[in-house]
Amino acid sequence: MKKTILATLVLSTFTYSASVSAHSHGAGQDEHALTTSFMYQGKPASEATKAYNSEFAKGLKFDDTKSFQEGRANLIAPLDAETAALLADAYEFIGEETPETINPSLYRQAQMNNEAYGLYQVNDKIFQIRGTDLANMSLVRSDNGWIVFDPLTTRESAKASLLFALKHLPFGNDDPVVAMIYSHSHADHFGGSRGIQDLFPEVKVYGSANITKEMVDENVLAGNAMSRRTSYQYGATMVPSETTIVDAALSNGIAKGEVTYVLPDYETNHNGKFETVIIDGLEVVFMDASGTEAVSEAVAYIPSMKTIWAAEVTYKGMHNVYTLRGAKVRDALKWSKEINNMLQHWGGEAEFLFSAHSSPVWSNSDITDFLKLQRDNYGFVHNQSLRLANNGVVLQDIGWEIEKVLPQSIKDAWHTNGYHGTYSHNARAVYNMYLGFFDMNPANLNPLPTNEEAAKFVEYMGGDKAILKRATADFAKGEYHFVATALNKVVVNNPSNNDARNLLADTYEQLGYQSEGAGWRNVYLSGAQELRIGRQAGALKSASADVIAEMPVGSLLDFLAIKVDSIKAQDYHFEINLVLPDTKEVYVVELANGNLSNAKIDAEKAGTTATFRIKQSDIVKLNLQQTTVKELLETQAATIEGDASFLETLAKVLTEFDPAFEIVPLPSDKVIEANRAIYMQDVPKPVRNDRHHGHDH
């Protein structure tokens, strides 16, 4: 039996909302992958970039250090060397003085995230481990043990973080973890779950409404594209340094390891907006916030502690309404309203607020101020984007225009800044949500395909040499945006023009150095890196056994349909019953008109060409490559009644995705080898600092 038969249901490119998602990572790799003893390093900042960043710093309120004070408060134990090695040590280069190659606002965020370095106390019954992964792991005391809120991204980071916490907690060190709570459907909030269960097998798991379905459905259908794009957004293939990735906005970065998923025992809020759940004697009031930062998400209130758990609906920065890796556009208005719900229901008495990212907020007045500004920031993005759109501002322009109408109170607050989601791409997301990609200008209705458009652009502008001459002059003046536009056309049309390639890489690099948004910086610098030395290895993969095993059969069939080549399939037809005896589910699956469709039905359909009986548990084994269709048929664990040729047909029409598809025109082997001598350096050994940064800007 060929590997491409049902075994292709293995989701080799499943990704998250890293991602992360929307928050998640994924990248192609090839024979040019870096070794661990060398790392890519970029060029210095240009004079124009130095001037830009210097001017940018003048508008920042560096005398407001409250977020640093909150981040440093109540440290119980700094990370030991073994636990710090998960993530924190990679960012030891972050110090007091802002490098010229980093936007000063982004560097301040990197400094703040870099100070997250150990076990912290929120109140007398809540503790957090920060600095080991993209998210925080929080431990809340219950009657007989601990409840883990959001068990990080990987099995390794979760286990190490929990062991560190249990060693240093001021009490309850030998008590069990009795429960885990997943706040939402992004992998940095459930991916380490198996690490917790490894230590405490009896742990009970709670998740937000429909979390398993949404965790799969939100990302799987476009998972291969998201995975490749995520490597750009998170700078996954770069070693952290002053000329590469410096921060991931929500924290310095993401820990490496295996992404896992323990199926929840209970999902909250299926019967209402608010639901009170008693977990090992602790009353927790969950509020459904799905459709904000994640398709499935819940925030919570712990009345006995007067504490709000804000999940990822808030953090000390502005989040993505649209995430650069690609995901469904989020509803900025609903986001604003859900924060207002938290404020109206719990803000009157709350004394503590802790979240999945960033440090807590203490005191009722500070919590109220924080939530109001967070609420009004998303409300501003929604309302002003639509005000501008209703006055004729188009998609391409709205990101530039919204920054001109930013109220001073929002501009002055550090925790509303665009480190993760920028005002520019969030405004475009609102426009797209309501009005779509088309701005009604006929010229933009049906433009030429990318390569053909590039060829005509170069022809109209007088050819490569003429464009390169103008681009060189504009680059010297620091006019990088149009240089990037023009040179991209040249390199797409003629990838062997290495002068244009090198200048385009230099241009992306300077735009990255100027970017306040971590994702923007990483996208620009990843593009520059690939233009120079090609695709690199290093991204976290989330197609783990645990994640694959929890995929519903319907989602697997939907994913299989995307792999069908319609031209190959147009000459074939079959209609089968797929029967799952252990779950008593029946699907009718039909290949017709070059398309594979499926529907869940109540009983087997008469007149189909075949009936395929297979247990869902065996489909899981197929997905994990623990068995084959041939073995299942030979042992009669699975049976086919009727025409079995549909398996052969599937083998003919299914395709495989390219996980390392081209984003920027890739260089030749000769260019890669020449550039390695220029851009590759020994990996420096970390130099540990005290993690309390000054602000000498």
N, C-alpha and C positions, 0 to 999 in steps of 0.2 A: 504494500500500500504506500503510495507516494506521500511524502511529508505534507504536500499542499492539501491533501484531503483533510477532513475535519480537524486534524491537528493544527491547521493554520489558524484555528480559533485562538491559539496562543497569542496574546496581545503583546507583541514584542515592543510596541511603541506606546503603551499606555502612559499617560502623563497626568499631572495634577495642576491646581489652580492657584503657584506655586503662585501658578503658580506660583510652584509653586508655584504657579501659582503664582494660584495663582501666587501662586507661589512656586512652581515645579521646575526641574532641570531635565535637560536631554540634549545630546549633541551627536553629530556625526563624527566619525573618526576614520582615518585612513592610514596608509603606510607612512605618512609624514608626522604621525603623532609624536609629541614631545616625550622625552624621558623625564623622570622625576628629578634628575640632578641639574637640569637646566630650565630656565624660564624665559618667556618672552618679555622684553622691556621696550617701551616706546621712546620717542624722542622728547627733548625738553619742550617746555611751553614756548610758544612764539611771543614776540613782543606785543602783538595784538591781544593774545590771550592773557598775558600778564596784566595789561592795561584793563581788559574787560573784567577780570576777576578782582582787581584792585578797586575798580569803580563799583562793582557789585557789592563788595564788602561794606562800602559806605552806607548802604541802605539797611544794614542788619543791626539789630539791637544786641550787641555782644555783652552789654552790661546786665542783661536779663539772664541769670544763670540758675533760675529756679529748677529747670528740668535736670540740671546736673546735681543739684542738691537732693532732689527726689531720687535720682538714680543711685546716689551714694548712700542714702539713708538705710540704716538697719542691716548693714552687712554682717552676717554671722561668721562666714568662713569664705575666704577667697579660694578659687579653684586650685586644686593640686595639679601637678605637672601632667599626670595621666589624663585627667578630665579636661584640662585646658587644651590638650592635643586634639580633641574632637573638632575644635574650631578656633578658639580664641587665640592660640599662639600664632596662627597664620597672619594675624593683624597686629603683631607686635610693633610694626614699623610706625604705627600711628602715634604721633607725639604731640607736642605743644604748638609748634609753629606750622601754619598752613603752607603746604608745598605749592609752588606756582602752577603745578599741573592739575590742581583740584579746585573746583569751585568752593569758595570759603564757606558757604552755607552747607553744602554737602559734607565738607570736611568736619564741620561742627557736629553734624548728625553722626558721622563716623566716629568722632571722639566720644560722643555720648553713648553710642552703642558699644564702643570698645571698653567703656567703663563697667559694662554689665559683665561681672566676673566672679560669680560665686553663688552662695546660698544667702538669701535675703529674707527678712521678716516683714510681712505686710501688717499683720496685727498679731495678737497673742495666739491665734489659731490658724493663721494662713502664712505660708512660706512660698518662695519662688527660687528656682534655679535659673539663672540667666547667664548667657555667654557661651553655651554649649551647642546652640543650634539656631535656626531662624526664629523660632518661637521660644517663649518661656514655658517651663514646666511648673505648674502651681500645685501645692499640696495643701489641702484643707482638712482640718481635724474633724473627725466624726466620733461617735461614741466609742468605737472599738478599734479604730485605726485611722487610716488616711485615705482621702479621695484625691486622685490625680486628675487635674483639669488639663487636658491637651497634652498627650504623651509624645510630643516632638515629631521629628520627621523619620528617624531611622531607629531600628532595633538597637543598634549600638549606642547611639546618643541617649536614648531613653534609659537603657539599663545603667549606663555609666552615671548619668545624671541622678537617677534615683538612688543608686548606691552611695553616691557622694552625699546626697541630702540625708539619707538615713544615718550616715556616719556622723553628721554634724548638727542635726536637729537638736534643739535644747531639751526635748523630751520625746517620748514615743519612738525611740530609735529601733526598738525590737518589735514594734507593732506592725501589723500587715497593712498593705494597700487593699482596701475592701472594695473600691470602686474606681472606675475610670469614666470620665465624661469627655466626649468629643463635642466641641462647640460647633464645628461645622465641617463641610465636606472638602477641605483642602488638606493635602497630605502632611503638611508640617504640624497638623493638629490630630492626626491619628496614626501616622506612619511608624511611630515607635511603639505601638500598642503591644506587639508581641514581646518586646523587651520587658515590659511591665508584667505581662502574663507569665513569662519565663520565670520571674522571681516569685510571683504570687498567682498560682494557677487558678485559684478560686475567685479571682477578681470579677466583679460584675460590671458590665459595660453599658453605658448610657450614651445615646446619640441624639442629635437633632432630627426633626421629622424628615423622613425619606432620605436619610443621609447616604445609605448604601446605594440606592438607585441614582441619586444625584451625583455622588462621587464618581460613579461610572459614566453616567450619561453626559455630564457636563463636559467631559474631556475626551472620551474614547473615540467618538466618530471622527474628530479631526486630530486625534492624538498624535499621529506621526508628525504632522505639520507643527503642532504645538510644542512637541518635544524638541524639534530642531530650533524653533524660534526661542524657546525658553533658555537655551544655551547662550543666546545673545543677551536676553534681558538680564540674566543673573551673572553674566561674565563667567560662566561655568568652566570655560577652558583656560582661564587666565589665573596665574598665581598672584595673589594680592600684592600690590606695591603702589608706589606713588604715580606710576604711569599706566596702571591697569585697574582692576577692580579695587575699590576702596571701601565699599559698603553695599549692602543689599536693602537699605532703607528701613526695613523692619528690624534688622539686626545687621551685624557685619556680614554674615553669610549663612550658608547651610552646611550642616554636618554631612559627611559621607556615610554610606552604609546601605543596609537593606530596608526598603520601605515595606511595611507590613500592615495588615488590617485584621483585627479581631472583630468579628461580627457583633454589633450591639445586642444585648439582651432586651433592651427597651429603648424605644424612640419616643421622645417627648412631643407634646403639643399636637397630637393628632386630633384631639377633641376640643381644641380651643386656643385662643391667643395666649392665655396664661394657664399654667399648670403647676400645681404644688406637688412635689415628689419628696418623700421621706427616704433619705439614703443613709442607712446605718444610724438612724436617730436624728439626722440633721435635716431640717426643713430647707428645701431649695425651691424657689419659685422661678420657673422657666418662662421666658417670654419668647415666642416665635419671632425671629427677625429674618426669616428666609426672604431672599430676593434683594438683600442689601449687598454685603461684601461677598456672600456666597449664596448659591441657590437654596441650600439647606443650612440654616444657622439659627442658633438660639443664644440669647443672653440670659442672665439669671440674677436673682437677688437672694441673699442669705439673711433673713430677718434677724436672727439671733446675734448676728455680727454686724448688722447695719452696713452690709457690704454689697456693692454691685460688681458682678462679673460681666465685663463688657465684651468678652470674646474678642472678635476682631472688627467689631462695628466701630470701635474707636482705637486709635493708637496715637503716639505723639508725632504726627505728620499727617498729610493728606493721602488717602488711599486711592486705588485705581477704580474709577468708574468704568474705564476700559483698560484691560491689562495688555501690555505690549506683546506678550506671548500669544495672545489670541484667546478669546472666550466670549460668551454672550455678553453684550453690553448690560451693565448694571443700572439700576434705577436710582438716580441721585435724589429724586424727590422722596421716594420711599425710605431711602437711607436717612435723609434728614428727619423724616417723620418718626422713624423708629428710635432715633436718638432722643427725639422730643418725648416719645412714650416713656423711655427710661427716666428721663428728667421729671416728667409729670407724675409718674407712679412711685418712684423711689427717691427722687432728688431731694425731697423735703426732709428726709431723716438720714440719708446715707452719710457715713463718716469715712468709708474706705471705698476706693474703686481700683480694681486690678484687672489686667487685660492679658491677652495672649502674646502681646508684644509691648515693649517699652516698660517703664517703671510705673508703680502705682501713683494714684493721686490721693492725698489725705485731706481731711477736713471738709465739712459740708459746703462751705463757701467756695473752696477751690474746685470741688467736684462740680458744683453748679456752674461756675464760670467755664470750666473745661468743657462740659457737655453742651453748653449754649454755643460756644465758639465752634465746636465740632459740628453741631447741628446746623449752624448758620453757614458754615463753609460749604457743606454739600448743598444746602438750599441756595446759596449764592451761585454755585456752579450750574445748578439746574435752571434757576429762574433767570439769571442774566444771560445764559447761553440762548434760552428761548426768546428773551427780549431782543437780543442782537439778531437772531435768526428771523424774527418777525419784522425786523427792520431791514431785511435783505442781506445781512452779512452771511457769506457762504462758508461752506465747510473748510475750504483751504485758509480762509482768513480769520475764522472765529477764534482759533487758538491764540492768535496775536492780539485780537481785539479785547478778549476777556481780561487780559492782564492790565489793560488800561483802566478798567472800572473796578479794580479790587479795593474794597473799603480799607481805610488805614488800620482799623482795629484788627481786621483779619491779617493784613500784611505784617503787622507788628508781632503777632503771636507766632512763636516758633512751631507750635504743634499743629498749625494749619498749613505748613509749607509743603511744597510739592516734591517730596523725596521719593515717594513711591508712585503716586499718581500726580501728574503735573496739571496745572490749570489748562495748559494748551491741549493735551490729548484728552483730558476729561471733558472739556467744552465740545470738542469734536465728537466725543462719544454721545453726549446729550443730543447734539444735532442729528447724528446718525440714528439714534434710537427713535426720534420722532419723524425725521425727514429722509433718512436713508443716505446712501453714498452720493446721490446725484443732486447737483446744485441748480439744475434747470438751465444751465448754460449749454446750448446745443453742441458746442465744441467738446464738451466733456461727456456727452451721451454715449458715444461708441468710439473711443480713441483706438488707434492702432495697437496691436500687440506690442509688448515691450521691446522686442528685438527690432521689429520693423520701424517702430517709432524712433528708436535710437538711431537707426541708419538714416532716416530722413532728417532728423535733428542735426546730425553731424554734416550731412550734405548741405542743408540750408545755411549752416553757420560757416561754411567754407572749408570743412575738413578738419582732421585731427590737429594739424599744426596750427591752424588759425585759432581753434578753441583753446589749445594748450597755451598759446602765447597770451591770450586774454586771461585765462585762468591763472597763469603764473603771476600776472600783474595784480589781479584781484586778490590772490592769496597773500601777496606781500602787503596789501592794504588791510588784511584781516576780514575780507568780505567772503566768509567761508560758505554761507548758505547756498548762494547760486553757483559758486565753484563746485560744490558737491553735486548739485543738480546737473550742471553741464558735463563735468568729467565722468559722472556715472554713465551718461549717454555714450561718451567716447569709449569707455572700457567695456560696456555691454556690447557695443558694436564691434570693437576690436580689442579683445582681451590680451593680445600680444603687444599692445602699445604700453610698454613698461614705464615710460616717462609719465604718461597719464595715470597709470596704475599707482605709481609711487606718490604722485601729487594728490591723488584722490585719497589714498591712505593717510597722508599727512593732514589733509583737510578734515577727514572724519576724526582724526586724533585730536585736533585743536577744538573741534566742536564738542568732543567728549570732555575735554579738560574744562570747558566753560559750563557744562551742564550741571544744574542744581539737582535734577532728578537722577537717582542712582541707576534706574533702568535706562534712561537716555545715555548716560555716560557709558554704561556697559554695552549698549547696542552700537554706539559709535566706535568704541574701542575694539569690540569684537569684529566689526566690519574691517577696521584697519588691520587687525591681526591677520584675518583670513586673506585680505588682499596681498599681504606681504609673505606669509608663510603657510597659507592653506589651512585646512580644517585640522583641529587639534582634539585630542582626547581630554577627558577629565570630568564629564558631566555625570550627575547622579541619575540613575535609572530607576523608575518606579514601577516597572513591569514585574513586580515580585510575585512569588507564588501565592502569598496571602491575598493580594489584590485581585489577581486573576481568578482565584478560587471563588470569590464572592460575586462575580459578574452574573447577573440574571441571564437565562438562556435567550430571552428576547433581545437583550442588548448584544449578545454574541452574534445572533443572526443578523441584526442591523449592521454590525461591524463587518460581517462576512460579505454583506451586500455591497459595501463600499469597495471591496477588493475585486469585484467582478469587472472584467474588461467588457464593456458593452458591445464592442465590435465583434470580439470573439464569441460572445454569448448570444448574439442576435439570431443565430441559426439553430439554437437549441431550445428545447422546452421540456420541463418536467414539473409535476406537482405531486408532492409527497406529504404524508402525515408524519410528523415527528412526535413520538409518544414517549413521555417520561413516566414510567410506571411508579417510581418512588415518590414523585410529587403529584401524580395524577393530572399532569398538564399535557395538553395537546396543542401543537402548532401545525398549521398548514403552511408549507413552504413551496413557493412557485417561482420557477425561472421562466420568464416570458418577456419578449420585446427587449432583450438585452438587460433586464432588471431582475434582481432577486428580491422577492417580497415575502413577508411572513405575517401571520395573524394568529393570535391565541384564540382557540375555539373551545366550545364546551365538549364536543365529542368528535370522534374521527369522521372525516369527510369521505363520503362515498365517491367512487370514480377516480381516485388518485392513482398515479402510476405505481406508487410504492408506499409502504408503511415502514418506517425505521423506528424500532423500539430500543431505547437506550436510557439507562438511569442517569439522572442529573449528576449523581455522584461520580459516575464513570465519565461524563463530559468534563467534570473538573479534573479527573485524572488525565484525560486527553490533553486538556489545556496545559497541564503541568508536565506533559510528555512522560507520564508515568506508565502509560500503556499506549496501544495503537488500535485503530479500528479493526485491523486484521486480527489482533489477539482477542478483542472483544467478540468478534463474529465467530472465531474458531472455538471459543469456550462457551458460546451462546449466551454470554452476558449481554450481548446486543444481538438483535435479529432484524433481518430485512425480509418483508413479504412483498412479492411483486418484482418489478424491474429494478435491479440494483445498479443500472448503468448511470444513475444520477451521480454516484460517487466519481465515476470516470469523467463525467461532464464537468463536475466542479473542478476536478484537477486540471482540465483544459482551459477553463475560463477565469480561474482565480489568478491574481497577480500579487506581487509583494511590493511594499512601499520602499522607497529609498530613504533610509533614516538620516542620510548625510547629504540631502539634496542641496544644490547650490543656492546661496543667498546673494553673495556678491560674486562677480566673475573670478574664478580661482586661478592662481598663478601656475605656471609650468614648473616642472621639477627643477629646471635650471634656475629659475627665479627663486624658488624656495631655498635651494642650497646656497645661493649667493646671499640671500637676506638673513639666513641663519647666522652668518658671521657678524652681521650688523646688529641684529635684534635679540640674539640669545645670550643670556648671561648665567653664571653660576647662581643657584638658589642661595640667597644669604641665610645664615643662621639667625633665628629670632633673637632680638635683643630685648629682654624683658624691661618694661617701664612700670612706673607706679600707678598708671591708669587714672591719675587725676590730672587732667589736662588744663593748662592755662589757655588763654584766648588772645594770643599776640597776633592780631591780624593787621 
